[in-house]
């Protein structure tokens, strides 16, 4: 019975074809066997060969910056474990240097014992509604400047999403980058008029020492929206 149900869920139904007419994509992840199903919207958008169907969530990972992938995984966990809404925008690399903004929404389906067994939802392109397409090449040149910095650095959009990040930022432990962004939000740094410094005090190892780090955030406006340049360095 279980196997039959899974096969049925992986096959598009007539009702789903009607939903796809609205222009959204649809997806479903089986949390018990780690398989996935994506509607035709994804195959058209990403030029995936239809004869090689994507069957796991990892099919999306190459489309996202490491920090964005971590953010998505964190949102999934928050939804499954705490019941928080699964609703966020992702910057997706379609091909080469062509990016789009996608809005993902979803919810878990649970069995009678309350265990989540499916995670399903929709995906919509919202590039026209987001700030990112309007960012000038002058702003995006920060990418090269970030890579030259000897410390973790990132560019945050008005919603505290990471637009660009250097390799050192992407190598941060997920809980560290999440902590930095949460502190910036709590301090309302986005609306500050000048640069802001925050301190990060974390365990450095088994010897009982502490690692003191400085978070520096420089707010600025571009095309009427406020951004942050953020760095993290040792004191």
N, C-alpha and C positions, 0 to 999 in steps of 0.2 A: 504493500500500500504506500509506504514511504517513497519507494523508488518511482512508482507511478506518478505520485504527486509531483516529485521533482522534475520528471520529464515534462509533465504538463505545464509547469511554470516556466520552463525554458523555451517553450514554443509560443510565438506570438498568436494571439487570438483575434477574431474579427473586431471585438471591442477595442483592442489595443490599436489596431490599424486606424480606427476612428480617432483615438486619442492622439496618434502621431500626426493627424491632419492639423492639429493646433500648432505644430512647429517645434514641439519640445521633444527631448530625448527621454527615454525611460530605461531604468536599470533595476536589477535585482541581484542581491548577493545571498547565497545560501550559507548561513553561518555554521551549519553542521558539517558540510563537506567542502566548504571554502570555494565552491564554484560560483560562477557569475553569469548573468545574461545581460546583454546590451541590445537595445532596439536598433533598427536600421539607421536612425539619426546619427549614431556614433560612427557607423561605417561610412556614411556619406561625408560627415564632417572631417574625419581623420584619414579617409582614403584607405581604410582597412580592407584587405581582401575578404570578400564574403565567404570564400571557400575555406578560410582559416578563422573560424569563429573564436573570439576572445572568450575565455572561459574562467578567468580569475580576476579579482580586483586589481592585481598587480599590472594589468594591461593599462591602467591609468597612470602608473607611477612615472614612466618616461615623459609624460606630458607636463609634469609639474616640477617646479624648483624644489630642492630638498626641504626648505623651510615650509613651503606650501603643502607638500606631502605630509609633513609632520603635523601641520595644522589640521589637515583633513582627518588624519588618523586620530588626533586628539578629540575632534568633534564627534567622530564615530563612537569613541569610548565614552565621552560625556553623555551621549544620547543613550547608549546601551546600558550604562551603569548607573546614571543619575537621572535619566529621563529628560535631559535638557533638549531643546529643539535642535533638530538637524537642519540648519538653514544658513548657508554661507556662500560667498562669491569666491571663485578661484580664477587665478590667471593661468591660462592653459597655452602651452606652446603647440601650435598646430603643425607648422613646418618651418624649418630654418629660423628666421627672425620674425615670423608672423605669429602674433599672440592674440588670443581672444579672452574675454571674461565670460565665465559660465557661472550660473546661479544654480546650486544644487540644493534640493529639498528632499527629505525622506523621513521615514519612520519605520520602527521595528514591528514585526509581526511576531507574537509570542504564542507558545503552546499553553495548554491548560494549567501547567505548573508555573507559568509566568516566565519561562525561559525564552529568550529571543532566538528565533530560528531563521527568520528572514529579515533582511534590511532592503527596503525597496523605495523607489522615489523617482523624481524627475530631474532633468537637466535642461536649462534654457540659456541660450546665448544672450548676454545683456551688455555687450560691448558698447552699444550706442548710449546706454544709460550710465556707464562708468566713466570715471575721470581718465583712466589709463590711455585710451586712444587719443586724447587731446594733449598728452604730455609731449612737449617739444623734444627734438633731438638733443637740444642743449641740456635738458634735464636728464635724459637717458645716458648722456655721456658720463654721468656719475658712476656707471657700471665699471668703466675702465679705471676711474680714480679709486674706487673701492678695492679693486684687485691689487692696487699698488700699496695699500695701507698695510702696516705690520700688525694690525689689530682687527678683531671682528667688527664689521661695519655693515649697516643695512639702511635702505630707504623705505620708510613706511608711508602708506597712503593715508588719506583722512580717516579711514576706518581701522587704522593700525594693522593693516595687512602688509606683509613684506612684498614690495615691488621688485627690489633688487637687493642682492646680498653677495658679499665676497665669499671666497672659499672658507675662510676662517670662521665666519658667522655660521655657514652651513654645517661646519664640523662641531659646533657647540652641542652639548647634550640638550635634548628637546626640552627638559624641564628648566634649563637655564635660560634659553631664548624665550620660553613662555613666561618665565618669571620677570625677565626684563620688560617685555611688552606689557604685562599686567601692571607692573609698577609705574610705567609711563602713563598708562590709562588712569590709574588711581591718582596720580599726581596732576592729571589734566595738562600734561606737557604740551599737547597739541595746540592749546590755546595760549601758551606762554608767548611773551614778546621777545624774550632773549634766550640764550642757551641755558640749559638746566643740567645740573649734575646730581646723580643719585649714587648711593653706595650699595654695593653688593657684598655681603659677608657670608661666605660659605665654607664648609669643611674642605680642607686641602688634602687630607689623607689620614692614615692610621696613627700618625705621630701626635695628633691632637692640635696641630697648628691650624690657623685660619687663613683663608685667602681673601684679601680685601681687593675688590675690584671697583672701578669707577665707570658708571654709565653716563655718557655725555649725549645729550639730545639737543639738536639745533633745529628749531622750528622755522619754517619759511612758507611763504605763499606762492602759488603758481596758478595762473588762470582762475583766481578766486578761491582756490582750495588750499588747505594747509597740509604740509608734509613734514616729516621728521627725518633728519639724518642722525643715525644712532651709532655710537661706537662703544665698545667694551674693552677696558684696559686694566692691567694690574696697577695697584697703587705702589 
